[in-house]
């Protein structure tokens, strides 16, 4: 057996096994968590693994070391794996702020990814036709373009994975992930170079294949570990240890409550002008009726705090929130607490009341305090969150909203009307 045959058979077997394991998690999530967005991310990762399984099957018929005979087909399969990998990141609990601000709905991100690669594949088709008459120059250009795209996507994906493992319990795993992703990045540059300069780099080709195969295996294994130990049990146990260390808390708080579950009883949201920090103060009640007060502060309004503000204001006006992305939002809100107080035992049921998919905080409206409501509702981050969930507040609008249903300008007008109605209604209490 040649080293190329060993690589192909190993790649095919490994990716088939991972595809089956990811699909097993996906079907479990589909059965247990009908509203969860996580299962879509798992499905895209399963398809990513499956695309490499297809590469293995395809390469069984082409085992020459430096064949450019099927150059276009190679790029097509590469684009397929890139589509699935890039699409998956929108369904992770923590995604880059830039993506989150632009793509309010995860479906829009996936559509954009598919449109982008539709254009890329079309260009590859044109390049493939040109190689027939133009020769090797266009073949090299095609390889370079594909390599740059694959490298860029792997950097974005790696960044998202690192964001989702920035926790002390995953320090070693995160370091290993960075190492394996960096190793794969090297192969995305080195392997194309071995095709372009194969006469000089022939001796290095088997080693880079081994590095690529090992990197792919460990990346998939790390993703499997994350899914099985966190997303797989979401909503069943208490997995909120995954996330980014974005927040700073009151380190003097003496919390040691690992054995008892807690329930939200009251909350206060305010801005401290002296420290220039946003504060979230929660009062939690344990099973034995003990009250625990915690306080979290941050220099900026990050998304978890935005959702706390959204739910707090909504509770004050007796509005329940419905949205297909709420599973992710609630995850981040609770992760916001657990990141600062890891010994607390919080679940969605201890924070939210679920009325057939419509959610509200368990704390009584009278126990919710929002200092300087106008200040918070004037913040861009808060307006963006309310705009995303605007349909929930239609009952508040006393005036006719005919003609305000479509278009960006109309939606912004409706948003301003809603915010004004919220201020007026809360000020009467």
C-alpha positions in Angstrom: 0.0 0.0 0.0 1.4 3.4 -1.0 1.3 6.4 1.4 -1.4 8.0 -0.8 -3.6 4.9 -0.6 -3.1 4.9 3.2 -4.1 8.6 3.4 -7.2 8.1 1.3 -8.5 5.0 3.1 -7.8 6.6 6.5 -9.5 9.8 5.5 -12.6 8.0 4.2 -12.9 5.8 7.3 -12.3 8.6 9.9 -14.8 11.1 8.3 -17.4 8.4 7.9 -17.2 7.6 11.6 -17.4 11.3 12.6 -20.3 11.9 10.2 -22.3 9.2 11.9 -21.5 10.5 15.4 -22.4 14.0 14.6 -25.6 12.9 12.9 -26.4 10.9 16.1 -26.2 14.1 18.2 -28.2 16.0 15.6 -31.1 13.6 15.6 -31.1 13.5 19.4 -31.2 17.3 19.5 -34.0 17.3 16.9 -36.0 15.0 19.1 -35.4 16.6 22.5 -34.9 20.3 21.6 -37.3 21.3 18.8 -36.6 25.0 19.2 -32.9 24.8 19.6 -30.6 26.4 17.0 -27.6 24.3 18.1 -28.8 21.2 16.2 -28.4 23.2 12.9 -24.7 23.8 13.7 -24.2 20.2 14.5 -25.8 19.2 11.2 -23.5 21.5 9.2 -20.5 20.1 11.0 -21.8 16.6 10.1 -22.1 17.7 6.5 -18.6 19.1 6.7 -17.2 15.7 7.8 -19.3 14.0 5.1 -17.8 16.3 2.4 -14.4 14.9 3.3 -15.8 11.4 3.2 -16.9 12.2 -0.4 -13.4 13.4 -1.1 -12.0 10.1 0.1 -14.4 8.1 -2.1 -13.6 10.4 -5.0 -9.8 10.1 -4.6 -9.9 6.3 -4.6 -10.3 6.7 -8.3 -7.4 9.2 -8.6 -4.4 8.1 -6.5 -1.7 9.8 -8.5 0.4 12.1 -6.3 0.3 15.3 -8.4 -2.5 14.8 -10.8 -4.2 18.0 -12.1 -6.5 16.1 -14.3 -9.5 16.6 -11.9 -8.5 20.1 -10.8 -12.0 21.6 -11.1 -13.6 18.6 -9.3 -11.1 19.1 -6.4 -12.0 22.7 -6.1 -15.7 21.9 -6.2 -15.4 19.5 -3.3 -13.2 22.0 -1.4 -16.0 24.6 -1.9 -18.5 22.2 -0.6 -16.6 21.6 2.7 -16.0 25.4 3.1 -19.8 26.1 2.7 -20.7 23.7 5.5 -17.9 24.9 7.8 -18.6 28.6 7.4 -22.4 28.1 7.7 -22.0 26.3 11.0 -20.5 29.2 12.9 -23.7 31.2 13.2 -25.2 28.5 15.4 -22.5 28.5 18.0 -23.4 30.2 21.3 -20.8 32.9 20.9 -20.1 34.5 17.5 -18.0 37.5 16.4 -19.8 40.8 17.1 -19.4 41.9 13.5 -21.3 39.0 12.2 -23.9 39.3 15.0 -24.6 43.0 14.2 -25.0 42.4 10.5 -26.9 39.1 10.5 -29.8 39.4 12.9 -31.2 36.1 11.6 -29.0 33.0 11.3 -30.8 32.0 8.1 -29.5 35.2 6.4 -25.9 34.3 7.2 -26.4 30.8 5.7 -28.0 32.3 2.5 -25.1 34.7 2.2 -22.6 31.9 2.5 -24.3 29.8 -0.2 -24.6 32.8 -2.5 -20.9 33.7 -2.1 -19.9 30.1 -2.9 -22.3 30.0 -5.8 -20.4 32.9 -7.3 -17.0 31.2 -6.5 -18.1 27.9 -8.1 -19.2 29.8 -11.2 -15.8 31.5 -11.4 -14.1 28.1 -11.0 -16.2 26.9 -13.9 -15.0 29.7 -16.1 -11.4 29.2 -15.0 -11.7 25.5 -15.7 -12.7 26.3 -19.3 -9.8 28.7 -19.7 -7.3 26.1 -18.5 -8.1 24.1 -21.7 -6.6 26.8 -23.9 -4.4 28.8 -21.5 -2.7 26.0 -19.8 -0.8 25.8 -16.5 -1.1 29.4 -15.5 -4.8 29.2 -15.0 -4.5 25.9 -13.1 -2.1 27.6 -10.7 -4.4 30.6 -10.3 -7.3 28.3 -9.5 -5.2 26.5 -6.8 -4.1 29.7 -5.2 -7.6 31.2 -5.1 -9.0 28.1 -3.5 -6.2 28.0 -1.0 -6.7 31.6 0.0 -10.5 31.0 0.5 -10.0 27.9 2.5 -7.3 29.5 4.7 -9.6 32.6 5.4 -12.6 30.4 6.3 -10.5 28.2 8.6 -9.2 31.3 10.4 -12.7 32.6 10.9 -13.9 29.2 12.1 -10.9 28.8 14.4 -11.6 32.2 15.9 -15.2 31.3 16.6 -14.2 28.0 18.3 -11.6 29.8 20.5 -14.4 32.2 21.5 -16.5 29.3 22.5 -13.9 27.7 24.7 -12.5 30.6 26.6 -13.1 29.2 30.0 -10.7 28.0 32.6 -12.1 24.4 32.4 -11.1 24.3 28.7 -7.7 26.0 28.9 -5.8 22.9 27.8 -8.4 22.0 25.2 -8.4 25.5 23.8 -4.6 25.5 23.5 -4.7 22.2 21.7 -7.4 23.5 19.3 -5.3 26.5 18.5 -2.4 24.2 17.8 -4.4 21.8 15.5 -6.1 24.6 13.6 -2.8 26.3 13.1 -1.4 23.0 11.8 -4.2 22.7 9.3 -3.7 26.3 8.2 -0.1 25.4 7.4 -1.3 22.5 5.2 -3.7 24.8 3.4 -0.7 26.7 2.2 1.9 23.9 1.9 -0.2 21.4 0.0 -1.1 23.8 -2.8 2.6 24.7 -3.0 3.5 21.1 -3.4 1.2 20.9 -6.4 2.6 24.1 -8.0 6.3 23.2 -7.3 6.0 19.5 -7.1 9.5 18.9 -8.6 11.1 20.6 -5.6 8.7 19.8 -2.8 7.9 16.2 -3.6 9.8 14.9 -0.5 7.6 17.1 1.8 4.2 16.0 0.4 3.6 12.8 2.5 4.4 14.7 5.7 1.9 17.5 5.0 -0.7 14.9 4.2 -0.1 13.3 7.6 -0.3 16.7 9.3 -3.6 17.5 7.5 -5.1 14.2 8.4 -4.1 14.4 12.1 -5.3 18.0 12.3 -8.7 17.2 10.8 -9.1 14.2 13.1 -8.3 16.3 16.3 -10.5 19.2 15.2 -13.5 17.0 14.6 -12.8 15.2 17.9 -12.7 18.5 19.8 -15.9 19.6 18.2 -17.5 16.3 19.1 -16.3 16.7 22.7 -17.9 20.2 22.8 -21.2 19.0 21.4 -21.5 15.9 23.5 -20.6 17.6 26.8 -22.4 20.9 26.3 -24.9 21.3 23.4 -26.0 17.6 23.7 -27.3 18.2 27.2 -28.6 21.7 26.7 -32.0 22.0 28.4 -31.5 18.6 30.2 -28.7 19.3 32.6 -26.7 22.4 33.4 -24.0 22.8 30.8 -23.4 26.5 31.1 -19.7 26.4 31.4 -19.0 27.1 27.7 -18.3 30.6 26.7 -16.1 33.7 26.6 -14.7 35.4 29.7 -16.2 38.7 28.8 -17.4 39.9 32.1 -16.1 41.1 35.5 -18.0 40.4 38.7 -18.0 41.3 42.4 -15.2 39.0 43.5 -16.0 39.6 47.2 -19.3 37.7 46.9 -19.2 34.5 48.9 -21.1 32.0 46.9 -21.0 28.3 47.7 -24.3 26.8 46.4 -23.4 23.8 44.3 -26.1 21.5 45.7 -29.2 23.6 45.6 -31.1 25.0 42.6 -31.9 28.7 42.6 -34.8 30.8 41.2 -34.8 34.4 40.1 -36.7 36.6 42.5 -35.6 40.2 41.7 -33.2 42.1 39.5 -31.9 45.6 39.1 -30.2 47.1 36.0 -28.4 50.4 36.2 -25.5 52.4 34.9 -22.9 53.6 37.5 -21.7 57.1 36.4 -18.8 57.0 38.9 -17.2 53.8 37.5 -18.7 54.1 34.0 -19.9 50.5 34.2 -23.2 48.7 33.5 -24.5 46.8 36.5 -26.8 43.8 36.7 -27.9 42.8 40.2 -29.9 39.6 40.7 -31.6 38.3 43.8 -31.9 34.5 43.8 -33.9 32.3 46.2 -32.7 28.8 47.1 -34.9 25.8 47.9 -34.5 26.5 51.6 -35.7 30.1 51.1 -32.3 31.7 51.5 -31.7 34.8 49.4 -28.5 35.3 47.5 -27.6 38.6 45.8 -25.0 38.7 43.0 -23.8 41.6 40.9 -22.1 41.6 37.6 -20.6 44.7 36.0 -19.2 45.4 32.5 -17.8 48.4 30.7 -19.9 47.8 27.6 -23.4 46.6 26.8 -22.7 43.1 25.4 -25.4 41.0 24.0 -26.2 38.9 27.1 -26.8 42.1 29.0 -28.9 43.4 26.1 -31.2 40.4 26.4 -31.5 40.8 30.2 -32.6 44.4 29.5 -35.0 43.2 26.9 -36.7 40.7 29.2 -36.7 43.1 32.1 -38.5 45.8 30.2 -40.9 43.3 28.7 -41.8 41.9 32.1 -42.5 45.5 33.3 -45.1 45.9 30.5 -46.4 42.3 30.7 -45.1 41.3 27.3 -43.9 37.7 26.6 -41.2 37.2 24.0 -41.3 34.7 21.2 -38.5 34.2 18.7 -36.9 31.2 17.0 -33.5 32.2 18.3 -34.5 32.5 21.9 -32.7 29.2 22.9 -29.4 30.8 22.0 -30.4 34.1 23.8 -31.4 32.4 27.0 -28.2 30.3 26.9 -26.1 33.5 26.7 -28.1 35.2 29.5 -27.5 32.3 31.9 -23.9 31.9 30.7 -23.5 35.6 31.6 -24.2 34.6 35.2 -22.3 31.3 35.3 -19.2 32.8 33.9 -18.9 35.0 37.0 -20.4 32.7 39.5 -19.6 29.1 38.4 -20.9 27.6 41.6 -24.4 28.7 41.0 -26.9 26.2 39.8 -29.1 27.9 37.2 -31.3 26.4 34.5 -33.7 28.1 32.0 -36.5 26.9 34.2 -35.1 28.8 37.2 -35.0 32.1 35.3 -37.8 32.0 32.7 -41.4 31.0 32.5 -42.3 29.3 29.3 -45.9 29.7 28.0 -46.1 27.6 24.8 -42.9 29.1 23.4 -43.5 32.6 24.8 -40.9 33.5 27.5 -40.8 36.0 30.4 -38.7 36.4 33.5 -39.9 34.6 36.7 -39.3 37.6 38.8 -42.4 39.7 39.6 -42.7 43.0 37.7 -42.6 44.9 41.0 -39.2 43.3 41.8 -37.6 44.6 38.6 -35.9 47.9 38.7 -34.4 49.7 35.7 -32.7 52.9 36.6 -32.9 55.6 33.9 -35.0 53.7 31.3 -34.5 56.5 28.7 -30.8 56.1 29.0 -30.9 52.4 28.1 -33.5 52.7 25.4 -31.4 55.3 23.6 -28.5 52.8 23.3 -27.9 51.4 19.8 -27.3 47.9 21.2 -30.7 47.9 23.0 -32.5 49.3 20.0 -31.0 46.5 17.8 -32.4 43.9 20.2 -35.8 45.4 20.3 -35.8 45.7 16.5 -35.1 42.0 16.2 -38.1 41.2 18.5 -40.3 44.1 17.4 -43.4 42.0 16.5 -43.9 41.1 20.1 -44.7 44.7 21.0 -47.5 45.4 18.5 -50.2 45.4 21.2 -48.5 48.4 22.9 -49.1 50.7 19.9 -52.3 52.7 20.3 -52.1 54.4 16.9 -52.7 52.7 13.6 -49.6 51.0 12.2 -51.0 50.6 8.7 -48.2 51.2 6.2 -45.5 50.6 8.8 -45.1 46.9 8.1 -42.6 46.9 5.3 -39.2 48.4 4.5 -36.3 49.4 6.7 -37.5 53.0 7.3 -40.9 51.8 8.2 -39.5 49.3 10.7 -37.3 52.0 12.3 -40.4 54.2 12.6 -42.3 51.4 14.2 -39.3 50.8 16.6 -39.3 54.4 17.7 -43.1 54.3 18.3 -42.6 51.1 20.3 -39.8 52.6 22.5 -41.9 55.6 23.2 -44.9 53.4 24.1 -42.6 51.4 26.5 -41.4 54.6 28.2 -44.9 56.0 28.6 -46.3 52.7 30.0 -43.5 52.1 32.5 -43.6 55.7 33.7 -47.2 55.3 34.7 -46.4 52.5 37.2 
